[in-house]
Amino acid sequence: MLHFSNFARATEGMVFNVNRVIAKDYSTVSAALLAALLIEIYRAVVGGSQ
């Protein structure tokens, strides 16, 4: 069984930054989408010129 009595003491004074979590999460997703978009643009440009 888990005991959370020490958890409160161990994390006392720590700050959870929600904005940082959201920024990291969305930056990963947006970077992946941007990479996919750039690959498709590259394929359209290079494939269309041949």
Secondary structure, 3 states (H helix, E strand, C coil): CCCCHHHHHHCCCCCCCHHHHHHHHHHHHHHHHHHHHHHHHHHHHHHHCC
